[in-house]
Amino acid sequence: MITTMPISLSILAAGYCLHPERLTMRGGSFRPVAFPAGYALIKHPLFGPILFDTGYSARFFQETAKFPDALYRHITPVVYQEEDSAANRLREAGIAAEEVRYVVLSHFHADHIGGVRDFPNAQFIYLQKSYDAVSSLGKIKALRAGFLPGLLPDDFLKRSLPVGAASMKRGFEPGFLLTEAYDLLGDGSMLAVELSGHAAGMIGVFVSTAEHDYLLCADTVWSSRAFRENRKPHPAAGLIMDNRADYARNFELLRQLHEQFPQIRIVPSHCRDALATWGTGGGQ
């Protein structure tokens, strides 16, 4: 077990967007395919329900109703049903939105923060540099960065627990490809590693159930096939990356992790195969 405390994990999705597959993986189809807006529900034995990202919510359409933000939904068409929201899916599982104490944000793109306003008692955990990269952007630059500030609650900063250089860290076992991670809860149950490239300061999180180890790798890749078959994105995808060199380095990290530790279940946020194999509904 990679972490020191097992948790219960559900992999879900709230809506999906449409992209040509070839943009996200060389050799893919030219036709638009569905990329689910994945998130994870973690049931912690001490802290209760915790979310890793939230997927979309109806508020995405409110925030993109007018120009220039309307360009977002036209460039990246989104399909969403209200019953698939994170808050509704938790409610179906007997968990009230008010019970969620923590929401871990991998990064600040709209398809990852779309539902954060639905969790009024949650505190937000994220890498400080991730928020710093988008918080002071003007409207057009924020849109280009995939950030819609109105998706965040008005008291976002008051409820934030940002991770920085002084945050608690924990080492991995000798021989692992990574040396240390941010210990998000201080008990070794959620170990975050920086996976910048797609977005500045993006994090992935290692968690372990009683049976399997998982890496929730956010948008380090868009599909499991990419790292399994060593199929990098089309060069045009670099236009929406924060840093191509960081992306290439962390793509290679995932490829090596899969090769050397195939028992680790690597879960990209937008992977249909991962959702179908290990998840619960959502997307297509």
Kinemage of the C-alpha trace (Angstrom):
@kinemage 1
@onewidth
@group {chain A} dominant
@subgroup {mainchain}
@vectorlist {calphas} color= white
{ca met a 1} P 0.000 0.000 0.000
{ca ile a 2} L 1.453 3.367 -1.045
{ca thr a 3} L -0.357 5.404 1.603
{ca thr a 4} L -0.516 4.614 5.316
{ca met a 5} L -4.304 4.568 5.730
{ca pro a 6} L -6.847 2.908 3.426
{ca ile a 7} L -9.866 4.860 2.236
{ca ser a 8} L -12.967 4.072 0.188
{ca leu a 9} L -12.927 5.449 -3.357
{ca ser a 10} L -15.607 6.109 -5.967
{ca ile a 11} L -14.659 7.437 -9.413
{ca leu a 12} L -17.438 9.445 -11.056
{ca ala a 13} L -18.092 12.117 -13.675
{ca ala a 14} L -20.322 15.179 -13.921
{ca gly a 15} L -20.917 15.858 -17.602
{ca tyr a 16} L -18.492 15.625 -20.481
{ca cys a 17} L -16.999 17.765 -23.218
{ca leu a 18} L -16.359 16.948 -26.872
{ca his a 19} L -12.929 17.077 -28.515
{ca pro a 20} L -11.314 15.470 -31.550
{ca glu a 21} L -9.476 12.489 -30.080
{ca arg a 22} L -6.432 13.117 -32.252
{ca leu a 23} L -5.746 16.393 -30.449
{ca thr a 24} L -5.286 14.511 -27.171
{ca met a 25} L -3.484 11.427 -28.493
{ca arg a 26} L -1.482 10.914 -31.653
{ca gly a 27} L -3.148 8.489 -33.990
{ca gly a 28} L -6.575 9.050 -32.461
{ca ser a 29} L -9.761 9.685 -34.345
{ca phe a 30} L -10.465 13.001 -36.061
{ca arg a 31} L -14.073 12.875 -34.931
{ca pro a 32} L -15.125 14.495 -31.630
{ca val a 33} L -15.345 12.034 -28.758
{ca ala a 34} L -16.641 12.422 -25.213
{ca phe a 35} L -14.192 13.233 -22.438
{ca pro a 36} L -15.919 12.840 -19.052
{ca ala a 37} L -15.411 15.546 -16.429
{ca gly a 38} L -14.205 13.145 -13.798
{ca tyr a 39} L -13.959 13.577 -10.064
{ca ala a 40} L -13.526 11.242 -7.113
{ca leu a 41} L -15.377 10.701 -3.861
{ca ile a 42} L -13.065 9.623 -1.073
{ca lys a 43} L -14.599 8.299 2.126
{ca his a 44} L -12.061 8.849 4.884
{ca pro a 45} L -12.420 6.898 8.149
{ca leu a 46} L -11.844 10.049 10.223
{ca phe a 47} L -12.711 13.031 8.009
{ca gly a 48} L -15.725 11.611 6.202
{ca pro a 49} L -16.500 12.396 2.533
{ca ile a 50} L -13.800 14.267 0.596
{ca leu a 51} L -13.902 15.255 -3.077
{ca phe a 52} L -11.065 15.341 -5.562
{ca asp a 53} L -12.358 17.963 -8.039
{ca thr a 54} L -16.077 18.265 -8.849
{ca gly a 55} L -16.664 18.097 -12.605
{ca tyr a 56} L -19.209 20.449 -14.195
{ca ser a 57} L -22.354 21.949 -12.699
{ca ala a 58} L -25.216 24.027 -14.094
{ca arg a 59} L -23.294 27.117 -13.028
{ca phe a 60} L -20.859 26.525 -15.910
{ca phe a 61} L -23.623 27.439 -18.342
{ca gln a 62} L -24.545 30.525 -16.317
{ca glu a 63} L -20.942 31.702 -16.316
{ca thr a 64} L -20.579 31.139 -20.067
{ca ala a 65} L -23.883 32.689 -21.098
{ca lys a 66} L -22.343 35.939 -22.375
{ca phe a 67} L -19.412 36.969 -24.538
{ca pro a 68} L -16.462 36.518 -24.167
{ca asp a 69} L -16.890 33.559 -21.771
{ca ala a 70} L -19.447 32.068 -24.164
{ca leu a 71} L -16.497 31.189 -26.401
{ca tyr a 72} L -15.557 28.519 -23.865
{ca arg a 73} L -18.714 26.466 -24.410
{ca his a 74} L -18.562 26.887 -28.196
{ca ile a 75} L -14.913 25.879 -28.540
{ca thr a 76} L -15.381 23.032 -26.068
{ca pro a 77} L -19.002 21.842 -26.308
{ca val a 78} L -20.266 20.535 -22.970
{ca val a 79} L -23.009 17.971 -22.340
{ca tyr a 80} L -24.359 17.919 -18.806
{ca gln a 81} L -27.413 16.727 -16.903
{ca glu a 82} L -28.244 18.131 -13.491
{ca glu a 83} L -28.707 14.685 -11.966
{ca asp a 84} L -25.022 13.992 -12.661
{ca ser a 85} L -23.725 16.863 -10.523
{ca ala a 86} L -21.387 15.890 -7.701
{ca ala a 87} L -23.858 17.188 -5.122
{ca asn a 88} L -26.702 15.097 -6.566
{ca arg a 89} L -24.604 11.960 -6.897
{ca leu a 90} L -23.522 12.270 -3.260
{ca arg a 91} L -27.110 12.833 -2.205
{ca glu a 92} L -28.102 9.599 -3.957
{ca ala a 93} L -25.402 7.873 -1.902
{ca gly a 94} L -26.857 9.291 1.319
{ca ile a 95} L -24.267 12.055 1.711
{ca ala a 96} L -25.456 15.640 2.139
{ca ala a 97} L -23.374 18.355 0.485
{ca glu a 98} L -22.979 19.979 3.903
{ca glu a 99} L -21.114 16.896 5.152
{ca val a 100} L -18.175 17.381 2.777
{ca arg a 101} L -15.333 18.881 4.811
{ca tyr a 102} L -12.644 19.046 2.142
{ca val a 103} L -12.512 19.481 -1.633
{ca val a 104} L -9.082 18.889 -3.167
{ca leu a 105} L -8.645 20.879 -6.380
{ca ser a 106} L -6.157 19.467 -8.842
{ca his a 107} L -6.133 22.787 -10.744
{ca phe a 108} L -8.503 25.612 -11.617
{ca his a 109} L -9.908 24.743 -15.027
{ca ala a 110} L -13.684 25.068 -15.179
{ca asp a 111} L -14.350 21.365 -15.673
{ca his a 112} L -12.628 20.656 -12.349
{ca ile a 113} L -14.055 23.445 -10.178
{ca gly a 114} L -17.553 23.644 -11.680
{ca gly a 115} L -19.355 22.304 -8.609
{ca val a 116} L -17.408 23.795 -5.688
{ca arg a 117} L -20.177 26.251 -4.772
{ca asp a 118} L -22.444 23.293 -3.987
{ca phe a 119} L -20.413 22.395 -0.888
{ca pro a 120} L -20.949 25.235 1.603
{ca asn a 121} L -18.944 23.783 4.499
{ca ala a 122} L -15.972 22.470 2.566
{ca gln a 123} L -12.449 23.785 2.835
{ca phe a 124} L -10.402 23.825 -0.343
{ca ile a 125} L -6.990 22.193 -0.660
{ca tyr a 126} L -4.811 23.031 -3.661
{ca leu a 127} L -1.242 23.929 -4.526
{ca gln a 128} L -0.724 27.636 -3.914
{ca lys a 129} L 1.080 28.154 -7.221
{ca ser a 130} L -1.943 26.741 -9.054
{ca tyr a 131} L -4.202 29.495 -7.732
{ca asp a 132} L -1.497 32.144 -8.081
{ca ala a 133} L -1.247 31.307 -11.786
{ca val a 134} L -4.870 32.307 -12.462
{ca ser a 135} L -6.072 34.549 -9.637
{ca ser a 136} L -4.780 37.855 -11.034
{ca leu a 137} L -5.563 37.252 -14.715
{ca gly a 138} L -7.810 39.635 -16.600
{ca lys a 139} L -10.993 38.351 -18.199
{ca ile a 140} L -9.540 37.377 -21.573
{ca lys a 141} L -6.380 35.787 -20.175
{ca ala a 142} L -8.430 33.912 -17.574
{ca leu a 143} L -10.661 32.576 -20.337
{ca arg a 144} L -7.626 31.448 -22.318
{ca ala a 145} L -6.422 29.675 -19.168
{ca gly a 146} L -9.756 27.867 -18.792
{ca phe a 147} L -10.543 29.705 -15.557
{ca leu a 148} L -13.998 31.102 -14.777
{ca pro a 149} L -13.665 33.003 -11.463
{ca gly a 150} L -17.427 33.054 -10.883
{ca leu a 151} L -17.380 29.308 -10.312
{ca leu a 152} L -15.593 29.855 -7.000
{ca pro a 153} L -17.587 30.856 -3.886
{ca asp a 154} L -17.260 34.423 -2.643
{ca asp a 155} L -15.513 33.226 0.523
{ca phe a 156} L -13.130 30.928 -1.342
{ca leu a 157} L -9.954 32.357 0.193
{ca lys a 158} L -11.334 32.219 3.733
{ca arg a 159} L -12.108 28.538 3.266
{ca ser a 160} L -8.818 27.692 1.577
{ca leu a 161} L -6.025 25.510 2.936
{ca pro a 162} L -3.378 26.067 0.251
{ca val a 163} L -0.380 23.767 0.043
{ca gly a 164} L 3.030 25.435 -0.199
{ca ala a 165} L 6.724 24.948 0.392
{ca ala a 166} L 6.256 24.771 4.161
{ca ser a 167} L 3.489 22.163 4.017
{ca met a 168} L 3.968 18.735 5.575
{ca lys a 169} L 5.665 16.197 3.336
{ca arg a 170} L 6.065 12.449 3.485
{ca gly a 171} L 8.554 10.216 1.700
{ca phe a 172} L 7.819 7.213 -0.482
{ca glu a 173} L 9.376 3.778 -0.117
{ca pro a 174} L 12.954 3.416 -1.452
{ca gly a 175} L 13.027 2.488 -5.120
{ca phe a 176} L 9.873 4.387 -5.994
{ca leu a 177} L 10.076 6.840 -8.892
{ca leu a 178} L 9.061 9.742 -6.635
{ca thr a 179} L 10.838 10.698 -3.436
{ca glu a 180} L 8.272 12.710 -1.484
{ca ala a 181} L 4.749 14.109 -1.581
{ca tyr a 182} L 2.566 16.619 0.226
{ca asp a 183} L 0.710 14.890 3.049
{ca leu a 184} L -2.599 16.672 2.560
{ca leu a 185} L -4.331 15.572 5.776
{ca gly a 186} L -1.269 14.860 7.904
{ca asp a 187} L -2.077 11.159 8.286
{ca gly a 188} L -0.532 9.719 5.130
{ca ser a 189} L -3.899 8.905 3.546
{ca met a 190} L -3.713 11.400 0.664
{ca leu a 191} L -0.310 12.102 -0.858
{ca ala a 192} L -0.213 14.864 -3.469
{ca val a 193} L 2.505 15.329 -6.082
{ca glu a 194} L 2.937 18.238 -8.448
{ca leu a 195} L 2.190 17.291 -12.050
{ca ser a 196} L 2.444 20.679 -13.762
{ca gly a 197} L 2.405 21.056 -17.514
{ca his a 198} L -1.220 20.992 -18.523
{ca ala a 199} L -1.751 23.670 -15.862
{ca ala a 200} L 0.677 25.401 -13.526
{ca gly a 201} L 0.742 23.819 -10.078
{ca met a 202} L -1.580 20.954 -10.995
{ca ile a 203} L -1.499 18.094 -8.498
{ca gly a 204} L -2.248 14.411 -8.611
{ca val a 205} L -3.083 12.435 -5.480
{ca phe a 206} L -2.103 8.934 -4.407
{ca val a 207} L -4.728 7.122 -2.352
{ca ser a 208} L -5.064 3.485 -1.370
{ca thr a 209} L -8.092 1.344 -0.712
{ca ala a 210} L -7.824 -1.934 1.161
{ca glu a 211} L -7.150 -3.665 -2.181
{ca his a 212} L -5.583 -1.235 -4.647
{ca asp a 213} L -3.318 1.790 -4.986
{ca tyr a 214} L -4.540 4.684 -7.131
{ca leu a 215} L -3.012 7.801 -8.628
{ca leu a 216} L -5.664 10.381 -9.457
{ca cys a 217} L -3.531 12.154 -12.048
{ca ala a 218} L -5.998 14.854 -13.195
{ca asp a 219} L -5.053 16.084 -16.702
{ca thr a 220} L -1.475 14.817 -16.864
{ca val a 221} L -2.892 12.822 -19.763
{ca trp a 222} L -6.398 12.757 -21.217
{ca ser a 223} L -6.619 8.978 -21.490
{ca ser a 224} L -5.009 5.822 -20.144
{ca arg a 225} L -4.131 4.721 -23.674
{ca ala a 226} L -1.815 7.701 -23.985
{ca phe a 227} L 0.702 6.553 -21.368
{ca arg a 228} L 0.118 2.828 -21.872
{ca glu a 229} L 0.873 3.078 -25.590
{ca asn a 230} L 3.282 6.046 -25.333
{ca arg a 231} L 1.070 8.205 -27.553
{ca lys a 232} L 1.668 11.853 -26.761
{ca pro a 233} L -0.805 14.595 -27.709
{ca his a 234} L -0.793 16.266 -31.102
{ca pro a 235} L 1.628 19.234 -31.120
{ca ala a 236} L -1.379 21.558 -31.455
{ca ala a 237} L -2.384 20.571 -27.913
{ca gly a 238} L 0.606 22.564 -26.720
{ca leu a 239} L -1.402 25.701 -27.399
{ca ile a 240} L -3.545 24.992 -24.331
{ca met a 241} L -0.712 23.790 -22.089
{ca asp a 242} L 0.903 25.958 -19.466
{ca asn a 243} L 4.359 24.444 -20.058
{ca arg a 244} L 5.178 21.887 -22.749
{ca ala a 245} L 8.440 20.767 -21.132
{ca asp a 246} L 6.711 20.090 -17.800
{ca tyr a 247} L 3.954 18.237 -19.613
{ca ala a 248} L 6.461 16.023 -21.441
{ca arg a 249} L 8.327 15.276 -18.202
{ca asn a 250} L 5.212 14.265 -16.296
{ca phe a 251} L 3.854 12.292 -19.253
{ca glu a 252} L 7.068 10.275 -19.088
{ca leu a 253} L 6.659 9.897 -15.314
{ca leu a 254} L 3.244 8.287 -15.824
{ca arg a 255} L 4.613 6.038 -18.532
{ca gln a 256} L 7.407 4.839 -16.240
{ca leu a 257} L 5.073 4.411 -13.274
{ca his a 258} L 2.818 2.199 -15.358
{ca glu a 259} L 5.780 0.218 -16.681
{ca gln a 260} L 7.492 -0.328 -13.326
{ca phe a 261} L 4.432 -0.460 -11.051
{ca pro a 262} L 1.576 -1.797 -13.208
{ca gln a 263} L -0.467 -2.579 -10.121
{ca ile a 264} L -1.045 1.145 -9.517
{ca arg a 265} L -4.345 2.236 -11.009
{ca ile a 266} L -3.604 5.520 -12.758
{ca val a 267} L -6.826 7.501 -13.252
{ca pro a 268} L -6.838 10.443 -15.701
{ca ser a 269} L -9.793 12.732 -15.036
{ca his a 270} L -11.097 12.548 -18.597
{ca cys a 271} L -10.501 8.899 -19.439
{ca arg a 272} L -13.579 6.971 -20.572
{ca asp a 273} L -11.824 3.622 -20.098
{ca ala a 274} L -10.799 4.348 -16.501
{ca leu a 275} L -14.324 5.510 -15.676
{ca ala a 276} L -15.879 2.463 -17.292
{ca thr a 277} L -13.472 0.022 -15.625
{ca trp a 278} L -13.162 1.473 -12.119
{ca gly a 279} L -15.867 4.116 -11.942
{ca thr a 280} L -19.544 4.649 -11.488
{ca gly a 281} L -21.522 6.162 -14.367
{ca gly a 282} L -21.108 9.548 -16.039
{ca gly a 283} L -19.827 10.460 -19.473
{ca gln a 284} L -20.349 8.167 -22.463
